[in-house]
């Protein structure tokens, strides 16, 4: 089965081309400005990326943060990577979610990405031992 991200990269245009990494707008954005940063090379496992690919992903992400702050006035960001199906990865092409956050977009943003396991997320409410 063809990789949908490889097809998007080949078809273009991309949101930002950083050579070894590109950015595309998330098809199902969580917030305005939500983008994906992915290596140009097809590699399912983010942790198997080559150093130059990781550097390109980071550079594209930094550039996009500045653009998103200017265009959408984001107040913060969540960066997320799912590695493997057990972690929720649904497309087998490594990618970094760059999700702008805005004051008031959720009632209490504490814990951020910890909410992937809701019962364990509010550590500040856990009994002290």
N, C-alpha and C positions, 0 to 999 in steps of 0.2 A: 504494500500500500504506500503511495507516495506521501512524503512529509508535507503537511500544509504550510509549515513555516518555510521550508526550502522553496516551495512553489511561490509563496509571497515574495521572497527575496528575489527569485528569478524574474518574476513578473513585474515587480516594482510598481510604483515608486515606494521607497521606504521613508519613514519619518526623518531618519538621520543615518547617513552612511559613514561609518567610522573605519572603513577598510575591513579588518578582520571581524568586526562586529557591526550590527545594524540595529535600528530601533523601528518597531512597528506599533501602531495604535492597537491597544487591546480590543478585541472584537466584543467583549462583554465588560466594559470598564466599570470598576467599583466606584470611581470618582472621576470628575472631569480631569483630563490630562494623564490618565492611567496608560502607560506604555510598557512594552516588553522590549528588553535589550537581549539580543541573541547573537551567538557567534555565526558568522557566515557559513562556516563549515558545519556539516551535519554531525552532531555528536549528541546522543541522548543524555549523557550524564554530565551535569555541570561541573562536578568534581574531577572529571577527566579532561577538562579543557587544558590546552597548552598555555604556558605563562603569557605568551604574547596575545592570546585570545582573551584571557582574563584581564589583562591590561587594557585591551581595546574595549571590553565590556565596561570596565570602570570608567574609562575616559568618556565613552558615549553617555553613560549614566550621569556623570558630573555635568556634561554639557546640557543634557536634558533637564536636569534639576534647575539650572539657571534659566532655561527657556520657560519651563513650567511656572517657576516663581514669577517671572515677568508677565506671562500670558494669563495665568489663572490665579495668581496671588496665593499660592499654597502656603499653609502655615507650618507644614512638616511633611515628612515622607515615610512610608514603610517600604522597605526593600525586601523582596521575598523570592526564594528559590525552592522549588519542590524537586527533590531528587528521588525518583522511583515512584512506582504506583502506590505503594503503601503510604507515601508522603503526599499523595494527591496529584502527582504529575499525570496529566492527561494527554499531552502531546510529547512524543519522544524526540524532542529537540530541545537541548538545554536553553533555558531562558530565565532572565531576571525580571521580576515584576517591579516596576517603579510606580508606586501608588501615592499620588499626592493626598495629603490629609488637610482638612480644614476644621478650624474651631467649630464645634457644634455638629460635625457630621455624624457623630455618635454621642450618646449621653455621657459616657465615661471612657475615654481612650486609653486609660491606664492598662498596661499589659501588652498593648500592641499585638504583635504576632503570636503572643502566648495564647490567644483566643482560638487557635487551631484545635486545642483540646480544652473546651470550655470549662469542664469541671475542675481543671487544675490552673486555669488562667488567673483568677484573683488571689494571687499568693499573699497579698496584703491582708486578706481576710482569714488566712489559715491560722489555726491555733498555734500559739508559741509553745515550743517544747522545752 
